[in-house]
Amino acid sequence: MRSKEDILPECPVATTVSLIGSKWKLLIMRNLLGRPWRFNELQKSIAGISQKALTEALRSMEADGIVRRTAYPEVPPRVEYSLTELGESMRPIIKAMENWGNDYKAQVAGE
């Protein structure tokens, strides 16, 4: 979770945008809503994301309490990323974005 030194915006919409507003974070969350993913799986499934961008987004989301990183004591090491309960609470927002995107695409296609 964020430390007390981190000041969140007063506006609740700005707070949400600061936590998940990047293109990459939303696409990561979209994937994690389905199941836990490994790093390489995520990178391959998100077109255009670099290893650095994925690492930074996952670390930030983990620090904010949205993503859980689970390291399994195996050889070779296995790490999976999943949504925390807080991350899961974003499900209706992501679903609303999906519905809006589908409606928009249908409207544009119908013009």
N, C-alpha and C positions, 0 to 999 in steps of 0.2 A: 504494500500500500504506500501511497505517497506520504512523505514525511510532513510534519507540522510546518516545516519551513516553506514547503511548496504552497503557494497561495493559488487557490482555484478562483476562476472568474466569479464575479457576483451573479452574473446571468446564468441560469441553469442550462440554457441551450449552449452557451459558450463553454460551460463545463463539459458537457457531453462531447462537443466538437474537439475540445482539447484532449479528451481521453481516446476517442475513436475516429476522429475526423480525417485521418489520412486515408488515402485510397488503399494503401497496403493493409492497414489495420482492419478496415471493413472487409476486405477480401479474405484475410486470415480468419476473422470471426465467422464469416460465411462458411468456410470449410470446417472450422471447429464445431459449428452447431451440429454437424452430422456425426462426428466421432473424433477420438483423439488421432492426431497426426504426428508423424516423425518429421524432422526438419527437412530432409531431402524430398520427402513426399510433398510438403508444402511448397517448397521452392519450385518443383517441377509443375505443380498444379496452378501456379499463379504466374501467368505470362508476364515477362519483363521485370520481375523482382530480382534484385541482386542478392547475393549471400549477405552482404553488409546490411542492406535495407531490411531483409527478413530478420537478421539477428537483432538489429536495433529495435524493430517493431515488437518482436517477441519479448525482449528484455524490458521494454517500456510497459508493455501490457502486463507482464508478470509483476513489475514493481507497482503497478496501479491496482493489482488484485483481480485482473480480468482473466488472465491466463495462468494455468498451473503447469509447471515443468516437472515432469517425473523422470528421474534417472534410475534405471534398473541396474542392479549390480551383476552385470553379465559381461562375458567376453565374446565378441566385442561389445562395448557399452551401447546401450539402447536408451534413447531419450524420447519421450512423447510429450506433446503439448495438448492440453485440453482446456476447456473453459471452466472457470470456477463458478460457484453459484451466482456471484455477481455478474460474471460474463454471460451466464445463461439467462439472466434477467434482461439481456439485450435482445433476446429472441424476437419479441413482438416488434421491436423497432426495425430489425433487419428484415423481418417478414413484410412489414409495411413498406419498406424500401423496395423489396422485390415486387410486391403487388403494384406499386406506383410505376416502377420501371416497365413491367409488363403492360400496364394500361397505356403508358406513354407510347411504347413501341407499337401497340395495336392502333392507337389513334393516329400516329404518324403514317403507318402502313395503309390506313383507310383513307387518307387524304387524297 
